[in-house]
Amino acid sequence: MTGNLHAAGLFGLLAITALAPAGVVAGNVVYRCTATDGTVTLQNAEACPAGQRQQVIEVDVAPPLPAFVPAQPPPGLRVLPVTAVAPSADEGTGAVATAEPVPPPPLYQCTRWDNERYLTGDAVPATRCRPLNTVGIGGLPTLGAGQACEQVEDSCTAVPEENLCRAWKSRVDEAEFRFKVTPAQSPTARERQQEYAALAATYAASTCVR
């Protein structure tokens, strides 16, 4: 994600339009850009490059946090200085071991029956119900026509290894976008927060960022 998206503090989706609404402050706008290959990026420094599908989201800026004022001790109470304690021999050198980065898990680029594209870690294509046109009495769609659908599988291909890090970054950005534009009172807010946290942790522990 580019720009100062994290500093902006997204707290609610106010508008999604093809162009930025009039009177919007530049720092309160996030551009969601979709390239022709399905890659999604988020940025707030400038509009999407030419040829990419653009969505503009106006967001609220979080108010500044109040300045921290340390509590004063009651009158007559003497505050003793804190003395550092040397580690014992059993505690070793105190060095914290860090996990070695690992290659990112495989991803699959999938396309639904309606040409909607998405990234997933599931190697098994999802099955969806594609609506079918139905007609009623006399071949007229308005006379007793029902609803029917056909079970179809999404079309999925594995992301090449050389493109895996870029695909993972796109997947994390998309999950962050869904989480931050979901109202806090929505039933799916916690689920999307957990999804984003899990994907971001996997990406951060991979060789893509080491």
N, C-alpha and C positions, 0 to 999 in steps of 0.2 A: 504494500500500500504506500502511496506516495504522499508528499505534503505532510501537514501536521494533523492528520485525521484523528490520532489518539488524543492530542491536546484539545481538539474541538469538543469532544465529549458528546457523542450522539445520544439523545434521549428520546427521540420520537420522530416518526415519519410525518412531515407536514405536507409535502407535495412531491409528486413524481410527474414530471413533464418533459417534453422533448427539448424545451429551451428553459433557461433560468427565468423565474417569474420576476416581474418588474419590482424594483425596490428591495431586492434581496441583497444582503451584504455578502461580499465574495467569500469571507471567512466562514459563512454559515451554510455553504453549498458543497455538496459532495457529488462528483460526477461518476456514474457507474457506466463503464465503457465495455462493450462486447465486440471483440474482433470477429472477423469472418470465420476464423477457425474455432470459435466458441470460447476463447480465452477471455476471462472477466478481470478487469482491474478497477480499482477505486482510487480517485484522486480528487483533491480540492484546490490544487494550485492553478489549474487551467482546464479548459474544456477538452473533450475527447478528440483524438486525431481524426482527420477527415476519413470517411469511409467506414467508421465504426458506429455501431448503434449506441446512442447516448440516452441515459436517464439522469435527470437532475433531481437531487433530493435536498430540500431545505430542512435544516435541523436547528434545534435549540442549542445555544452555547451554555454550558454549565456555569453557574455563578462562581466567582472565586471563593476558595475556602478561607475561612476566617484565620487571622494570624494566630499562631500558637503563643500563648502567654503562660509561662510556668507558674504553678501554684506557689504562693509564698508560705513559708512555715509559720505556725502560730507564734505570737510574741513570747519571748523567753525560751524558745526551743532552739538549741544549738545543733546545727547540721554538721555532722562529721564527714570529712572527705572520704571518698571511696578508695580503698587500697587494692591494687591489682594483686591477684594471687597467682603465683607461678604454677604451671601445670606439673603434675607429678610425673615420675619416670614412666609409670604405667600408661600414661596418656599419649606417649609417643611424641612425635614432633608437632602434632596439631595440624598437619596438612590434611586437607579435605580431598578425598579421592573423587575424581570426576569420571562419569561414564564416557566410554569411547563412543563417538558418533557412529551410527549405522546407516546403511543405504535406505532410502525411503521405500516404504511398501509399494507394491505395484498399484497402478490405477488403470481404469478403463474409461474410454470416451464412448458414451452411449447416445443414441438418438431415438427418441420416441416416435410413435406413428404420426404425430403432428409436427415432426421435425424439430421439436425442442431438444437441445443438446445438454448433457450434464456429465460430470465426472463422478465416479463411484469406485469404491474399493472392492465391490462384490463382483466376482468373476462370473456369476450366473446372471444372465440377462433377466430383467424384471418383466413380468407379464401384465399387460394392461387390457382394458376393455375398450376397443375402438367402436364408437357409435356407428350404427347402420341406418340408412334411410329406410323408413317404413311408410306404407300407404294404407289407407282405410278402404271402406266400401267403395266400389267403383273406381278404385285406383286414385282416389283423392286423399291427400295427406291429412285433411281436416275431419274426415268422417271415420271415427273409430280407430285412428292410427295409434299403434302402441309404440313402445320403445324396445330396441334390440341393440346388441353390441356383439363384437367378434373379439375373442381372446387372441392377442398378438404379442409377440416378444419384442422387446427393444433390441435394436441393433448395436452391438458393442464390439470394440476393438481395443487391445492393450495399448497403452501409451508407450512409445519407444523409450528406451532407457535414457537416451540423450535429452529427451524432453520431459523427463519425469519430475525434475525439480521445479521447472516452470509450471507444470500442471498442478503440483502440490501447492505451490504458492497461490495459484488461481483458486484452488478448492478452499484453502484457508480463508482467502479474502471473501469469497462468496458466502462462506459460513458466518464470517464476522458481519457481513452486510445484513444477512437474514436475522441474526441475533440482535443487532443494534437498531434495526428499524421495526422490531416487534415490540408493541407496547408492553410495559412491565406487567399489566394486569391480564395479558392474554394467556390462555391455557397452555400455549406452546412456547412461552417465553423461557421457562426453565429448561425445557428440552433443547431448544436452540442454543442456549448458553452452554449447556453441557457438551453439545455436539461441537461447537466452536472451540471450547477449551481442550477437548480431546484431540481434535485435528491440529490445533496450534502446538500442543505439546509434542505430538508425533513429528511434526515438521521441524520444530526447534531442536529435537534430539537427533536429527538426521544429518547426513553429510552435506545436505543442501545449504546449510548455514554455518558449517565449520570450515 
